[in-house]
Amino acid sequence: MLEFLYPKEYLPSVFCITADKLKKLGINTLIFDIDNTLVPYWIKVPTAELEKYFTALRENGITVSVLSNSREQRSKVFCAGLDIPYVYRAGKPGISGMKRLLEKLGKTPRECAIAGDQIFTDVWAGNRSGVYSFLIKQVDPKDELITAPKRPLERLIVRLYCKKYGKEVL
Ligand SMILES: [Mg+2]
């Protein structure tokens, strides 16, 4: 019944998503949420480890992009210098932002995956658009005010998902 909210995979970190893994799934484009997926919400730029990771993905033929619900400045500053295409104020779980990004990239949903820390935004938007969904354990326990109230219900859904598929809650 809740399948539409379940991720295709649930992982402890984005670093578990390698170019090899994506290629085996027939995916050539990875779409990232920023806040609490890549960095805590108060960190404005990618870490050196993330920069290395993006480079490794790209060197192996994976297109890297960002789909964020935050205002323009957040994506603009984060992606600056890395030449990462982004769409801001994406309105996830609505799919119009996703459509805009796919158009910008010239990609179809089937060749894309989204990695995000929230079920009600990232995973749902991915599932609704036919984009492969990775739920990532949030990088920091601290959430923005707008996100915090959604977490208890998200955690319940994660527990149900894990029970159904015999996975460990991260
Ligand atoms: Mg997030």
Residues whose N, C-alpha, C, O or C-beta is under 5 A from the ligand:
A	BS01	MG	D33 I34 D35 N36 T37 D117
